Amino acid sequence: MGKLLGSVRLRLLLLALLPLIVLMPLLLLTAMTRWTSDYDKVLIANVESDLRIAEQYLGQIILATGTNVRSVAESRTFETVIQTDGTAFDQYLAQRQWDLRLDFLYFMPLDEAVEAGEDWPVIARAARGELATDIDIFSAPDLWQISSDLEERARLPLIDTEAAVPTTRQFEDRGMVVHTASPVRIEGHQGVLVGGMLLNRNLQFIDTINALVYRDDGTGEARQGTATLFLDDVRVSTNVRLFEDVRALGTRVSAVVRSKVLGQGQTWLNRAFVVNDWYISGYLPLTDSFGERVGMLYVGFLEAPFAAAKRAAYWTILGAFIAVLTLSVPVFLLLAKGIFSPLERMTQTMKKVEGGDLNARIGDVGSRDEIGQVAGHLDTLLDQIQERDRALRSWADELNDRVERRTAELRAANKKLEETFKQLVMSEKLASIGEITAGVAHEINNPVAVIQGNVDVIRQTLTPEATGDVETELDLIDRQVQRIEAIVGKLLQFARPTEFGTHEESVDLAPLVEDCLVLVDHVISKQAIKVDMQLQDAPFVCVTPGEMQQVIINLVINAAQAMEGQGRLVLTLDTETRDGTIGARLRVADSGPGIPEDVMRSVFDPFYTTKLGEGTGLGLSISQTLIQRAGGLISVENRASGGAEFTVWLPACSDSL
């Protein structure tokens, strides 16, 4: 009942707090999941906006570069200077290159421009009279041809980067260039003015993007953002730090990002691992003048501060929930005390009833609600139980009388069963006698008399001298006749024990075993069975000789049948002490196949036999009963060397100790 009360308290507590401990967490979880999703969407929207700003700035750089070069090509000064000697023109171009912050600026005659246009679409368009500006990838020889300094600036050693696509390259020596060409239509000087800005290591360019995207928003807390320009998947211009003061130039983007942005041409807007930390990242594919994807523009801000903010929000909400739950439980228990008090009285009453006090009652609990009604009903039930207990005790007395009468009937039936068992014993004994006498029937009665009579006639007929010549043969005949008479006598003693005594007496088992071997000699002699008797001195046992003979003959015959024509029969008699009691132990062992383990448990069961149609199946069962009735034990086990061994143990007679 205490467990029941505890269960009721728990259920009431759970029922009252169910909205808090189940529904509220579900609502909070749903809300937090939705908030987290919206929060992540806001972060992705921010990085997408940042990426658009960076893209616009890059577009302005490309547009401004082309516009500036066209302004030079269309200026009066350019038209004047191009008419002068080459030195002044070169100096002018060098000055304009410096003013426009270009890395190269040169004039290409129209015929050379047409030829170069086969390799550079920007120049080809300018040769056709159009201003063209685009991003192009220059090889190391291309850069060296323009300026050895450009080739040196573009060269970056590659740094092994986790999760990047494996590569055998050691350096990135190509250059990403804002490539522009403007047509020149001056009489006598038709051609193209070509300019370019190398983006490799162009830290001012990338820092300007970073400053534009992640400038202070007025709150004093600028996002920790980074920007990067990729040539293929290599960072050629970045403010991402490999170490505190070392930029991550030469590091590479992860294979996942590379596949989506460069491989599929899609914009990446998601979290990504950048060099050494997680960033909310945006990657935009960049194409060259050939329309091929040659690089990426990246912006991103550190994820850690926002993840920390989300964790702080989670812990705040969890703490508030635990605080509400902690305050609610004591208040509920205080209000529930009026419910638990009557329940405790019910519990105490039930314990008294369980202890045998059927007079215990709950009484008035001071409440007329459902619990008070339950208490009243419970008292009514206890009254009914007490009344039924009285009736059950009366019925129990009557049942005891009936049981005693039935017990007396069972005793009578048991007595009849014992008589039936004795009849079964006699039937089994007669079956054994029938098997034994079948082999020696030709040796008994009339043939013995005829033989003995003829021997006597021979002695009377022959003269003393003639008798002496055959005396040895006649004596042999006499001994064999006596042996036959002994066999017949022992058969009679076994078959008609009432004529020779059937009472329990002190018996020496050694001669009894020898007599039994005489009775079964015909069974053994018909087979190639060698008998080995090891009969040591053993104490006398109190047993009926006829019953003991029956047991021994049964075990010997079973052993002979198990060996199926040949083998070794070993009979061992010695002394053994069991549980402090001295007794005689007889073991009958054969060299047959043994008894299967699943059969071993059934060999002493009545009517169990393996020789269907040949035996009754009662031999071992009766033998066990006879030995147990004499106070002994019979058991069987398989020998390690092969064959089965039956052991009969009988306690010694007290007068033989």
Buried (B, 14 or more C-beta within 10 A) or exposed (E): BEEEBEEBBEEBBEEBBEEBBEEBBEEBEEEBEEBEEEBBEEBBEBBBEBBBBBBEBBEEBBEBBBBBBBEBBBEEEBBEBBEEEEEEBEEBBEEBBEEBEBBBBBBBEBEBBBBBBEEBBBBBBBBEEEBBBBBBBBEBEBBBEBEEEBBEBBBBEBBEBEEBBEEEEEEBBBBBBBBBBBBBEBEEBBBBBBBBBBBBBBEEBBBBBBBBBBEEEEEEEEBBBBBBBBBBBBBBBBBBBBEEEEBBBBBBBBBBBBBBBBEEEEBBBBBBBBBEEBBBBBBBBBEBBEEEBBBBBBBBBBBEEBEEEBEEBBEEBEEEBEEEBEEBBEEBBEEBEEBBEBBEBBBBBBEBBEEEEBEBBBEEBEBEEEBBEBBBEBBEEBEEEBEEEEEEEEEEEEEEEEEEEEEEEEEEEEEEEEEEBEEBBEEBBEBBBEBBBEBBEEBBEEEBEEBBEEBEEBBEEBEEEEBEEBEEEBEEBBEEBEEBBEBBEBBEBBBEBEEBEEEBEBBBBBEBBEBBBEBBBBBBEEBEBEBEEEBEEBBBBBBBBBBBBBBBBBBBBBBBBBBEEEBBBBBBBEEBEEEEEBBBBBBBBBBBEBBEEEEBEEBBEBEBBBEEEEBBBBBBBBBBBBBEEBBBBBEBEBBEEEBBBBBBBBBBBEEBE
